Amino acid sequence: MGHVRAFGRMLIQFRGEWFPVWIAAVRVGDLPRVHTFINGLERDLAAVTACLTLPGSSGVVEGHVNRIKMMKRHMCGRVDFRLLRKRVRLAS
């Protein structure tokens, strides 16, 4: 459980420099599910390190995508791109 909390602390405090040390500490232990998690993270190590180091969010973009998807759902699938585009512009 300590490894999971340490990972959470890295996320909250933006401590990407702790990431290699954390990986080494977890690899020593016998936690197969956490090892699988680490294997996934190591596939794109640069992106994970940047995520753990740089403060940033894609929340605004995700909000716009969600709003457009809701508009499309409200139109019950009877929408082509031109009509959806017009509706998004009118709503802005």
N, C-alpha and C positions, 0 to 999 in steps of 0.2 A: 504494500500500500504506500510505502514511503516513496517509491519511484514514481507513482502516479501523481502524488502531491508535488514532488519536485518538478515534474513536467508541467503541471498546472502553474507552479510558481514561475517557471521560465516563460510561460505564455503571458501571464499577468504583468510581470516585471520587464518584459522584453530583453531577456538574457540569452540571446542566441549563442554567445560565447561559451555558455555552460553546456551546450548541446553535445559536443563530442565527449565530454567527461561523463555526462549522464548516460550516453549510449554505452560507454565502457563499463560503467557501474552496473547497468542492467544486464549486459552480456554475461557478467560473472555469475549472476544469480540463476536460479532454475525456475524461470517464468516463461514457459513456451508461448503463451498468448501475447505477452509483452514483446517477446522476441519477434513474433510475426508482425506486430505493430511497427517495431523498429525497422524491419526489413522493408515495409511499405514506405516509411519515411525516408529511408536511405536511397530509394529509387530516384528521388528528386531532392537531394540533400541541399542544393543551393536555394531552392524555393522555400524549404522548411526553415533553413537558417535565416533567410530574409524575413519570413513570417514571424519568427521568434525574436528578431532584432528590430525591425522597423514598425513603428506605429502606423496603422493604416486600416482602412475599412472599405469594402465595396457595398456597404449598406445602402447608400443613395441609389446606386445603379440597380441593386436588387429590388429596391422599393419601386422604381419605375417599371421594371420588368413585371413585377407582381401586379401593378396597376393595369398594365396593358393586357395581361392574361385574364384579369377579372373582367375587363371590358369585353374581351373576346368570348368569355363564358356567358356573359349576360346576353350576348347576341345569339346564343344557342347554336353556335357553329355555322350560322348563315352569313358568314363574313368572308369577303375576299380581301386581299391586301389593300386595295384602293379605299374601300369603305372603312377598314380598320384604321388606316393612316389618317383619313379625314376625321374620324371620331377622336383619335388621340390628339390631333391638332386642336380640335374644338374644345376638348377638355382642359387643355393647358392654359 
